[in-house]
Amino acid sequence: MELGNRIKQALSLKKMSQVELAAKLDIPVSTLSGYILGKYVPETAKVIDIARAIGVSLDFLYSVDLGNALTNDELSLVVRYRNLNEKQRDSALDYFKYLESQG
């Protein structure tokens, strides 16, 4: 999946608009839109800024191995898990272990 699609996917998962991200990056929305549409290729430093602003890893943005790519549902679970506090994470993991034990 190309970089623009990954940015778009991350924005969707984080429920962030292009306008919000452009403001965080201090760039015009048209420039960000150009990145997403593949009209422009951001410099590496800007991709790092994008990843930080959205809250995803560079690996996520540059992922090209579609065989191992997460589905939107899987990515949504990861995002939700990361938003939990430590106690909530422990409870979520316990619940997954319970579900696995049920076959």
Secondary structure by P-SEA (a helix, b strand, c coil): ccaaaaaaaaaaaacccaaaaaaaacccaaaaaaaaaccccccaaaaaaaaaaacccccccccccccccccaaaaaaaaaaaaccaaaaaaaaaaaaaaaaac
